[in-house]
């Protein structure tokens, strides 16, 4: 039994929301990137080509800075609650073995 203040289900729901939001941001960034590169491919302008290269750098930067951080946060949330549950279970088992009231 967990004595932690956090409800595992609530933490998991929040982690799922982080992952879903990261995926949504990633899809939107990809959509913008695809629009820019599609435009660049149909234009002979060097400025359009430069914009496509900038879009590629922007896309990778956003994915690293935003989506990866959100996915990492979800993973860390899940790990923290699992670690706390493990500590709580060990503590309860130790109390039971010693004969202390829970």
N, CA, C and O atoms as a Tinker XYZ file with bonds, in Angstrom:
   408  protein
     1  N      0.841000   -1.185000    0.000000    73     2
     2  CA     0.000000    0.000000    0.000000    64     1     3
     3  C      0.880000    1.241000    0.000000    63     2     4     5
     4  O      1.876000    1.300000    0.721000    81     3
     5  N      0.524000    2.206000   -0.787000    73     3     6
     6  CA     1.348000    3.400000   -0.934000    64     5     7
     7  C      0.921000    4.489000    0.045000    63     6     8     9
     8  O     -0.266000    4.777000    0.197000    81     7
     9  N      1.898000    5.079000    0.698000    73     7    10
    10  CA     1.634000    6.201000    1.597000    64     9    11
    11  C      1.938000    7.533000    0.929000    63    10    12    13
    12  O      1.830000    8.588000    1.555000    81    11
    13  N      2.309000    7.483000   -0.313000    73    11    14
    14  CA     2.679000    8.703000   -1.020000    64    13    15
    15  C      1.478000    9.636000   -1.165000    63    14    16    17
    16  O      0.328000    9.198000   -1.202000    81    15
    17  N      1.772000   10.919000   -1.247000    73    15    18
    18  CA     0.708000   11.910000   -1.404000    64    17    19
    19  C      0.137000   11.899000   -2.811000    63    18    20    21
    20  O     -0.948000   12.431000   -3.048000    81    19
    21  N      0.854000   11.303000   -3.736000    73    19    22
    22  CA     0.445000   11.330000   -5.126000    64    21    23
    23  C     -0.296000   10.066000   -5.502000    63    22    24    25
    24  O      0.114000    8.961000   -5.147000    81    23
    25  N     -1.366000   10.235000   -6.205000    73    23    26
    26  CA    -2.142000    9.112000   -6.705000    64    25    27
    27  C     -1.490000    8.644000   -8.004000    63    26    28    29
    28  O     -1.296000    9.433000   -8.929000    81    27
    29  N     -1.155000    7.357000   -8.065000    73    27    30
    30  CA    -0.493000    6.821000   -9.257000    64    29    31
    31  C     -1.301000    7.077000  -10.523000    63    30    32    33
    32  O     -0.736000    7.420000  -11.561000    81    31
    33  N     -2.605000    6.916000  -10.444000    73    31    34
    34  CA    -3.455000    7.145000  -11.610000    64    33    35
    35  C     -3.402000    8.581000  -12.088000    63    34    36    37
    36  O     -3.361000    8.838000  -13.292000    81    35
    37  N     -3.402000    9.526000  -11.143000    73    35    38
    38  CA    -3.320000   10.941000  -11.509000    64    37    39
    39  C     -1.982000   11.265000  -12.164000    63    38    40    41
    40  O     -1.927000   12.005000  -13.146000    81    39
    41  N     -0.908000   10.708000  -11.619000    73    39    42
    42  CA     0.417000   10.948000  -12.188000    64    41    43
    43  C      0.486000   10.354000  -13.595000    63    42    44    45
    44  O      1.020000   10.982000  -14.509000    81    43
    45  N     -0.045000    9.160000  -13.767000    73    43    46
    46  CA    -0.026000    8.533000  -15.094000    64    45    47
    47  C     -0.844000    9.346000  -16.096000    63    46    48    49
    48  O     -0.433000    9.511000  -17.244000    81    47
    49  N     -1.994000    9.850000  -15.668000    73    47    50
    50  CA    -2.806000   10.685000  -16.563000    64    49    51
    51  C     -2.037000   11.932000  -16.985000    63    50    52    53
    52  O     -2.085000   12.330000  -18.149000    81    51
    53  N     -1.334000   12.545000  -16.045000    73    51    54
    54  CA    -0.550000   13.736000  -16.370000    64    53    55
    55  C      0.596000   13.377000  -17.315000    63    54    56    57
    56  O      0.888000   14.126000  -18.248000    81    55
    57  N      1.241000   12.246000  -17.081000    73    55    58
    58  CA     2.324000   11.797000  -17.958000    64    57    59
    59  C      1.798000   11.540000  -19.372000    63    58    60    61
    60  O      2.447000   11.892000  -20.357000    81    59
    61  N      0.629000   10.931000  -19.460000    73    59    62
    62  CA     0.019000   10.684000  -20.771000    64    61    63
    63  C     -0.275000   12.018000  -21.467000    63    62    64    65
    64  O     -0.051000   12.152000  -22.670000    81    63
    65  N     -0.772000   12.994000  -20.719000    73    63    66
    66  CA    -1.039000   14.311000  -21.310000    64    65    67
    67  C      0.257000   14.945000  -21.824000    63    66    68    69
    68  O      0.263000   15.552000  -22.894000    81    67
    69  N      1.351000   14.809000  -21.075000    73    67    70
    70  CA     2.638000   15.341000  -21.528000    64    69    71
    71  C      3.042000   14.676000  -22.853000    63    70    72    73
    72  O      3.465000   15.355000  -23.789000    81    71
    73  N      2.912000   13.373000  -22.920000    73    71    74
    74  CA     3.286000   12.643000  -24.134000    64    73    75
    75  C      2.392000   13.047000  -25.301000    63    74    76    77
    76  O      2.878000   13.264000  -26.411000    81    75
    77  N      1.090000   13.147000  -25.054000    73    75    78
    78  CA     0.161000   13.543000  -26.113000    64    77    79
    79  C      0.459000   14.953000  -26.613000    63    78    80    81
    80  O      0.435000   15.211000  -27.816000    81    79
    81  N      0.740000   15.858000  -25.685000    73    79    82
    82  CA     1.042000   17.236000  -26.074000    64    81    83
    83  C      2.357000   17.288000  -26.855000    63    82    84    85
    84  O      2.466000   18.026000  -27.834000    81    83
    85  N      3.342000   16.519000  -26.434000    73    83    86
    86  CA     4.613000   16.463000  -27.166000    64    85    87
    87  C      4.379000   15.972000  -28.592000    63    86    88    89
    88  O      4.946000   16.509000  -29.543000    81    87
    89  N      3.545000   14.956000  -28.730000    73    87    90
    90  CA     3.230000   14.431000  -30.064000    64    89    91
    91  C      2.491000   15.465000  -30.904000    63    90    92    93
    92  O      2.763000   15.602000  -32.097000    81    91
    93  N      1.565000   16.189000  -30.297000    73    91    94
    94  CA     0.809000   17.220000  -31.019000    64    93    95
    95  C      1.736000   18.345000  -31.478000    63    94    96    97
    96  O      1.631000   18.816000  -32.610000    81    95
    97  N      2.633000   18.771000  -30.605000    73    95    98
    98  CA     3.595000   19.820000  -30.979000    64    97    99
    99  C      4.482000   19.310000  -32.111000    63    98   100   101
   100  O      4.739000   20.032000  -33.075000    81    99
   101  N      4.943000   18.085000  -31.998000    73    99   102
   102  CA     5.779000   17.507000  -33.044000    64   101   103
   103  C      5.073000   17.455000  -34.389000    63   102   104   105
   104  O      5.669000   17.762000  -35.421000    81   103
   105  N      3.803000   17.065000  -34.378000    73   103   106
   106  CA     3.035000   17.024000  -35.636000    64   105   107
   107  C      2.873000   18.415000  -36.235000    63   106   108   109
   108  O      2.990000   18.589000  -37.448000    81   107
   109  N      2.606000   19.400000  -35.392000    73   107   110
   110  CA     2.424000   20.767000  -35.881000    64   109   111
   111  C      3.730000   21.316000  -36.458000    63   110   112   113
   112  O      3.734000   21.955000  -37.511000    81   111
   113  N      4.829000   21.060000  -35.761000    73   111   114
   114  CA     6.134000   21.505000  -36.249000    64   113   115
   115  C      6.438000   20.846000  -37.594000    63   114   116   117
   116  O      6.919000   21.503000  -38.517000    81   115
   117  N      6.159000   19.553000  -37.702000    73   115   118
   118  CA     6.376000   18.850000  -38.969000    64   117   119
   119  C      5.502000   19.429000  -40.075000    63   118   120   121
   120  O      5.943000   19.549000  -41.218000    81   119
   121  N      4.281000   19.784000  -39.744000    73   119   122
   122  CA     3.366000   20.362000  -40.727000    64   121   123
   123  C      3.892000   21.698000  -41.258000    63   122   124   125
   124  O      3.884000   21.949000  -42.464000    81   123
   125  N      4.345000   22.543000  -40.343000    73   123   126
   126  CA     4.905000   23.839000  -40.755000    64   125   127
   127  C      6.142000   23.611000  -41.628000    63   126   128   129
   128  O      6.303000   24.237000  -42.676000    81   127
   129  N      7.004000   22.711000  -41.179000    73   127   130
   130  CA     8.213000   22.396000  -41.932000    64   129   131
   131  C      7.869000   21.888000  -43.332000    63   130   132   133
   132  O      8.472000   22.322000  -44.313000    81   131
   133  N      6.913000   20.982000  -43.428000    73   131   134
   134  CA     6.520000   20.443000  -44.736000    64   133   135
   135  C      5.949000   21.521000  -45.648000    63   134   136   137
   136  O      6.177000   21.495000  -46.858000    81   135
   137  N      5.214000   22.460000  -45.081000    73   135   138
   138  CA     4.679000   23.569000  -45.868000    64   137   139
   139  C      5.812000   24.429000  -46.421000    63   138   140   141
   140  O      5.816000   24.780000  -47.600000    81   139
   141  N      6.767000   24.762000  -45.564000    73   139   142
   142  CA     7.895000   25.592000  -45.999000    64   141   143
   143  C      8.722000   24.869000  -47.059000    63   142   144   145
   144  O      9.067000   25.459000  -48.083000    81   143
   145  N      9.042000   23.597000  -46.821000    73   143   146
   146  CA     9.867000   22.878000  -47.798000    64   145   147
   147  C      9.110000   22.633000  -49.103000    63   146   148   149
   148  O      9.710000   22.621000  -50.178000    81   147
   149  N      7.808000   22.441000  -49.011000    73   147   150
   150  CA     7.001000   22.296000  -50.233000    64   149   151
   151  C      7.027000   23.566000  -51.061000    63   150   152   153
   152  O      7.132000   23.518000  -52.287000    81   151
   153  N      6.933000   24.685000  -50.395000    73   151   154
   154  CA     7.005000   25.974000  -51.081000    64   153   155
   155  C      8.392000   26.169000  -51.683000    63   154   156   157
   156  O      8.521000   26.641000  -52.812000    81   155
   157  N      9.417000   25.811000  -50.941000    73   155   158
   158  CA    10.792000   25.979000  -51.413000    64   157   159
   159  C     11.062000   25.140000  -52.657000    63   158   160   161
   160  O     11.770000   25.574000  -53.566000    81   159
   161  N     10.504000   23.956000  -52.692000    73   159   162
   162  CA    10.730000   23.077000  -53.840000    64   161   163
   163  C     10.100000   23.616000  -55.119000    63   162   164   165
   164  O     10.572000   23.338000  -56.221000    81   163
   165  N      9.038000   24.384000  -54.961000    73   163   166
   166  CA     8.350000   24.897000  -56.149000    64   165   167
   167  C      8.833000   26.296000  -56.538000    63   166   168   169
   168  O      8.303000   26.899000  -57.471000    81   167
   169  N      9.835000   26.810000  -55.826000    73   167   170
   170  CA    10.320000   28.155000  -56.104000    64   169   171
   171  C     11.818000   28.136000  -56.423000    63   170   172   173
   172  O     12.591000   27.492000  -55.714000    81   171
   173  N     12.225000   28.824000  -57.466000    73   171   174
   174  CA    13.650000   28.882000  -57.796000    64   173   175
   175  C     14.415000   29.926000  -56.969000    63   174   176   177
   176  O     15.635000   30.038000  -57.092000    81   175
   177  N     13.722000   30.669000  -56.148000    73   175   178
   178  CA    14.346000   31.759000  -55.389000    64   177   179
   179  C     15.337000   31.232000  -54.356000    63   178   180   181
   180  O     15.060000   30.264000  -53.647000    81   179
   181  N     16.486000   31.878000  -54.282000    73   179   182
   182  CA    17.480000   31.513000  -53.269000    64   181   183
   183  C     16.971000   31.855000  -51.867000    63   182   184   185
   184  O     17.310000   31.173000  -50.900000    81   183
   185  N     16.176000   32.885000  -51.757000    73   183   186
   186  CA    15.602000   33.253000  -50.455000    64   185   187
   187  C     14.676000   32.160000  -49.946000    63   186   188   189
   188  O     14.663000   31.862000  -48.752000    81   187
   189  N     13.915000   31.571000  -50.827000    73   187   190
   190  CA    13.019000   30.487000  -50.425000    64   189   191
   191  C     13.831000   29.278000  -49.975000    63   190   192   193
   192  O     13.475000   28.606000  -49.007000    81   191
   193  N     14.926000   29.007000  -50.688000    73   191   194
   194  CA    15.808000   27.914000  -50.288000    64   193   195
   195  C     16.411000   28.169000  -48.918000    63   194   196   197
   196  O     16.534000   27.249000  -48.109000    81   195
   197  N     16.783000   29.395000  -48.659000    73   195   198
   198  CA    17.333000   29.756000  -47.340000    64   197   199
   199  C     16.271000   29.563000  -46.262000    63   198   200   201
   200  O     16.567000   29.082000  -45.168000    81   199
   201  N     15.052000   29.936000  -46.572000    73   199   202
   202  CA    13.960000   29.765000  -45.603000    64   201   203
   203  C     13.756000   28.285000  -45.290000    63   202   204   205
   204  O     13.468000   27.929000  -44.147000    81   203
   205  N     13.900000   27.438000  -46.273000    73   203   206
   206  CA    13.745000   25.995000  -46.057000    64   205   207
   207  C     14.851000   25.469000  -45.146000    63   206   208   209
   208  O     14.590000   24.634000  -44.281000    81   207
   209  N     16.073000   25.944000  -45.327000    73   207   210
   210  CA    17.173000   25.509000  -44.465000    64   209   211
   211  C     16.967000   26.007000  -43.030000    63   210   212   213
   212  O     17.244000   25.289000  -42.069000    81   211
   213  N     16.488000   27.220000  -42.902000    73   211   214
   214  CA    16.194000   27.764000  -41.565000    64   213   215
   215  C     15.069000   26.957000  -40.916000    63   214   216   217
   216  O     15.111000   26.672000  -39.719000    81   215
   217  N     14.071000   26.595000  -41.710000    73   215   218
   218  CA    12.949000   25.800000  -41.187000    64   217   219
   219  C     13.429000   24.450000  -40.678000    63   218   220   221
   220  O     12.923000   23.947000  -39.675000    81   219
   221  N     14.399000   23.865000  -41.360000    73   219   222
   222  CA    14.924000   22.572000  -40.927000    64   221   223
   223  C     15.630000   22.704000  -39.581000    63   222   224   225
   224  O     15.438000   21.869000  -38.697000    81   223
   225  N     16.434000   23.734000  -39.421000    73   223   226
   226  CA    17.122000   23.977000  -38.143000    64   225   227
   227  C     16.095000   24.262000  -37.048000    63   226   228   229
   228  O     16.212000   23.753000  -35.934000    81   227
   229  N     15.096000   25.072000  -37.367000    73   227   230
   230  CA    14.041000   25.414000  -36.407000    64   229   231
   231  C     13.311000   24.160000  -35.959000    63   230   232   233
   232  O     13.070000   23.962000  -34.768000    81   231
   233  N     12.961000   23.315000  -36.921000    73   231   234
   234  CA    12.228000   22.084000  -36.610000    64   233   235
   235  C     13.018000   21.208000  -35.628000    63   234   236   237
   236  O     12.474000   20.743000  -34.627000    81   235
   237  N     14.272000   20.995000  -35.918000    73   235   238
   238  CA    15.097000   20.160000  -35.042000    64   237   239
   239  C     15.263000   20.802000  -33.666000    63   238   240   241
   240  O     15.252000   20.102000  -32.653000    81   239
   241  N     15.416000   22.110000  -33.620000    73   239   242
   242  CA    15.572000   22.815000  -32.341000    64   241   243
   243  C     14.314000   22.706000  -31.494000    63   242   244   245
   244  O     14.392000   22.457000  -30.291000    81   243
   245  N     13.168000   22.889000  -32.111000    73   243   246
   246  CA    11.904000   22.799000  -31.371000    64   245   247
   247  C     11.699000   21.377000  -30.863000    63   246   248   249
   248  O     11.281000   21.171000  -29.724000    81   247
   249  N     11.992000   20.415000  -31.700000    73   247   250
   250  CA    11.808000   19.025000  -31.271000    64   249   251
   251  C     12.715000   18.697000  -30.093000    63   250   252   253
   252  O     12.299000   17.994000  -29.172000    81   251
   253  N     13.946000   19.197000  -30.109000    73   251   254
   254  CA    14.849000   18.948000  -28.988000    64   253   255
   255  C     14.399000   19.706000  -27.745000    63   254   256   257
   256  O     14.357000   19.146000  -26.649000    81   255
   257  N     14.068000   20.961000  -27.917000    73   255   258
   258  CA    13.768000   21.827000  -26.771000    64   257   259
   259  C     12.391000   21.591000  -26.176000    63   258   260   261
   260  O     12.211000   21.734000  -24.966000    81   259
   261  N     11.429000   21.237000  -26.990000    73   259   262
   262  CA    10.058000   21.134000  -26.500000    64   261   263
   263  C      9.592000   19.686000  -26.416000    63   262   264   265
   264  O      9.296000   19.186000  -25.330000    81   263
   265  N      9.530000   19.029000  -27.537000    73   263   266
   266  CA     8.940000   17.689000  -27.520000    64   265   267
   267  C      9.771000   16.705000  -26.711000    63   266   268   269
   268  O      9.216000   15.919000  -25.943000    81   267
   269  N     11.081000   16.733000  -26.867000    73   267   270
   270  CA    11.912000   15.793000  -26.114000    64   269   271
   271  C     11.830000   16.082000  -24.616000    63   270   272   273
   272  O     11.791000   15.154000  -23.808000    81   271
   273  N     11.803000   17.352000  -24.244000    73   271   274
   274  CA    11.679000   17.697000  -22.824000    64   273   275
   275  C     10.353000   17.219000  -22.246000    63   274   276   277
   276  O     10.307000   16.739000  -21.113000    81   275
   277  N      9.284000   17.346000  -23.010000    73   275   278
   278  CA     7.975000   16.898000  -22.527000    64   277   279
   279  C      7.941000   15.382000  -22.382000    63   278   280   281
   280  O      7.377000   14.860000  -21.420000    81   279
   281  N      8.535000   14.682000  -23.324000    73   279   282
   282  CA     8.584000   13.227000  -23.231000    64   281   283
   283  C      9.465000   12.792000  -22.056000    63   282   284   285
   284  O      9.135000   11.849000  -21.337000    81   283
   285  N     10.587000   13.491000  -21.872000    73   283   286
   286  CA    11.461000   13.196000  -20.729000    64   285   287
   287  C     10.740000   13.446000  -19.410000    63   286   288   289
   288  O     10.886000   12.673000  -18.463000    81   287
   289  N      9.971000   14.514000  -19.346000    73   287   290
   290  CA     9.222000   14.834000  -18.129000    64   289   291
   291  C      8.222000   13.719000  -17.819000    63   290   292   293
   292  O      8.089000   13.311000  -16.665000    81   291
   293  N      7.530000   13.232000  -18.827000    73   291   294
   294  CA     6.571000   12.141000  -18.621000    64   293   295
   295  C      7.282000   10.906000  -18.073000    63   294   296   297
   296  O      6.786000   10.252000  -17.155000    81   295
   297  N      8.430000   10.595000  -18.633000    73   295   298
   298  CA     9.204000    9.445000  -18.163000    64   297   299
   299  C      9.643000    9.646000  -16.720000    63   298   300   301
   300  O      9.552000    8.724000  -15.909000    81   299
   301  N     10.116000   10.833000  -16.396000    73   299   302
   302  CA    10.573000   11.118000  -15.032000    64   301   303
   303  C      9.418000   11.076000  -14.035000    63   302   304   305
   304  O      9.596000   10.634000  -12.900000    81   303
   305  N      8.240000   11.531000  -14.447000    73   303   306
   306  CA     7.070000   11.477000  -13.569000    64   305   307
   307  C      6.733000   10.024000  -13.239000    63   306   308   309
   308  O      6.487000    9.676000  -12.085000    81   307
   309  N      6.727000    9.188000  -14.269000    73   307   310
   310  CA     6.417000    7.768000  -14.060000    64   309   311
   311  C      7.461000    7.109000  -13.163000    63   310   312   313
   312  O      7.119000    6.315000  -12.286000    81   311
   313  N      8.724000    7.437000  -13.381000    73   311   314
   314  CA     9.792000    6.837000  -12.590000    64   313   315
   315  C      9.722000    7.296000  -11.137000    63   314   316   317
   316  O      9.927000    6.501000  -10.220000    81   315
   317  N      9.434000    8.573000  -10.931000    73   315   318
   318  CA     9.358000    9.098000   -9.560000    64   317   319
   319  C      8.247000    8.423000   -8.770000    63   318   320   321
   320  O      8.442000    8.070000   -7.607000    81   319
   321  N      7.093000    8.240000   -9.383000    73   319   322
   322  CA     5.990000    7.606000   -8.660000    64   321   323
   323  C      6.302000    6.129000   -8.420000    63   322   324   325
   324  O      5.964000    5.589000   -7.366000    81   323
   325  N      6.939000    5.478000   -9.381000    73   323   326
   326  CA     7.310000    4.068000   -9.189000    64   325   327
   327  C      8.331000    3.939000   -8.062000    63   326   328   329
   328  O      8.249000    3.025000   -7.240000    81   327
   329  N      9.291000    4.859000   -8.030000    73   327   330
   330  CA    10.297000    4.839000   -6.966000    64   329   331
   331  C      9.648000    5.055000   -5.599000    63   330   332   333
   332  O      9.998000    4.388000   -4.626000    81   331
   333  N      8.699000    5.993000   -5.535000    73   331   334
   334  CA     8.045000    6.283000   -4.257000    64   333   335
   335  C      7.202000    5.103000   -3.794000    63   334   336   337
   336  O      7.187000    4.771000   -2.609000    81   335
   337  N      6.506000    4.478000   -4.723000    73   335   338
   338  CA     5.702000    3.307000   -4.373000    64   337   339
   339  C      6.617000    2.206000   -3.839000    63   338   340   341
   340  O      6.280000    1.540000   -2.860000    81   339
   341  N      7.754000    2.016000   -4.470000    73   339   342
   342  CA     8.703000    0.995000   -4.018000    64   341   343
   343  C      9.198000    1.297000   -2.609000    63   342   344   345
   344  O      9.293000    0.395000   -1.776000    81   343
   345  N      9.510000    2.551000   -2.340000    73   343   346
   346  CA     9.954000    2.956000   -1.000000    64   345   347
   347  C      8.841000    2.717000    0.014000    63   346   348   349
   348  O      9.089000    2.209000    1.107000    81   347
   349  N      7.621000    3.081000   -0.348000    73   347   350
   350  CA     6.482000    2.890000    0.554000    64   349   351
   351  C      6.251000    1.413000    0.848000    63   350   352   353
   352  O      5.988000    1.033000    1.989000    81   351
   353  N      6.349000    0.586000   -0.183000    73   351   354
   354  CA     6.134000   -0.852000    0.011000    64   353   355
   355  C      7.229000   -1.453000    0.886000    63   354   356   357
   356  O      6.949000   -2.284000    1.750000    81   355
   357  N      8.466000   -1.041000    0.667000    73   355   358
   358  CA     9.576000   -1.526000    1.490000    64   357   359
   359  C      9.402000   -1.088000    2.933000    63   358   360   361
   360  O      9.635000   -1.868000    3.857000    81   359
   361  N      8.997000    0.144000    3.125000    73   359   362
   362  CA     8.779000    0.672000    4.468000    64   361   363
   363  C      7.661000   -0.094000    5.174000    63   362   364   365
   364  O      7.788000   -0.446000    6.346000    81   363
   365  N      6.576000   -0.349000    4.463000    73   363   366
   366  CA     5.456000   -1.087000    5.054000    64   365   367
   367  C      5.881000   -2.509000    5.404000    63   366   368   369
   368  O      5.504000   -3.033000    6.452000    81   367
   369  N      6.660000   -3.127000    4.531000    73   367   370
   370  CA     7.133000   -4.493000    4.801000    64   369   371
   371  C      8.055000   -4.505000    6.018000    63   370   372   373
   372  O      7.980000   -5.413000    6.847000    81   371
   373  N      8.913000   -3.513000    6.126000    73   371   374
   374  CA     9.822000   -3.428000    7.272000    64   373   375
   375  C      9.050000   -3.206000    8.569000    63   374   376   377
   376  O      9.384000   -3.789000    9.600000    81   375
   377  N      8.036000   -2.377000    8.519000    73   375   378
   378  CA     7.230000   -2.130000    9.719000    64   377   379
   379  C      6.498000   -3.405000   10.142000    63   378   380   381
   380  O      6.377000   -3.705000   11.330000    81   379
   381  N      6.017000   -4.142000    9.149000    73   379   382
   382  CA     5.287000   -5.385000    9.426000    64   381   383
   383  C      6.243000   -6.405000   10.050000    63   382   384   385
   384  O      5.883000   -7.095000   11.004000    81   383
   385  N      7.461000   -6.497000    9.509000    73   383   386
   386  CA     8.439000   -7.458000   10.041000    64   385   387
   387  C      8.863000   -7.125000   11.459000    63   386   388   389
   388  O      9.159000   -8.020000   12.251000    81   387
   389  N      8.892000   -5.839000   11.779000    73   387   390
   390  CA     9.294000   -5.402000   13.108000    64   389   391
   391  C      8.114000   -5.467000   14.078000    63   390   392   393
   392  O      8.298000   -5.463000   15.295000    81   391
   393  N      6.911000   -5.525000   13.528000    73   391   394
   394  CA     5.723000   -5.596000   14.362000    64   393   395
   395  C      5.177000   -4.233000   14.748000    63   394   396   397
   396  O      4.393000   -4.129000   15.691000    81   395
   397  N      5.574000   -3.188000   14.040000    73   395   398
   398  CA     5.072000   -1.848000   14.319000    64   397   399
   399  C      3.694000   -1.668000   13.655000    63   398   400   401
   400  O      3.429000   -2.248000   12.603000    81   399
   401  N      2.832000   -0.869000   14.271000    73   399   402
   402  CA     1.536000   -0.607000   13.641000    64   401   403
   403  C      1.735000    0.218000   12.372000    63   402   404   405
   404  O      2.588000    1.104000   12.329000    81   403
   405  N      0.959000   -0.072000   11.357000    73   403   406
   406  CA     1.054000    0.654000   10.078000    64   405   407
   407  C      0.243000    1.889000   10.094000    63   406   408
   408  O      0.208000    2.617000    9.102000    81   407
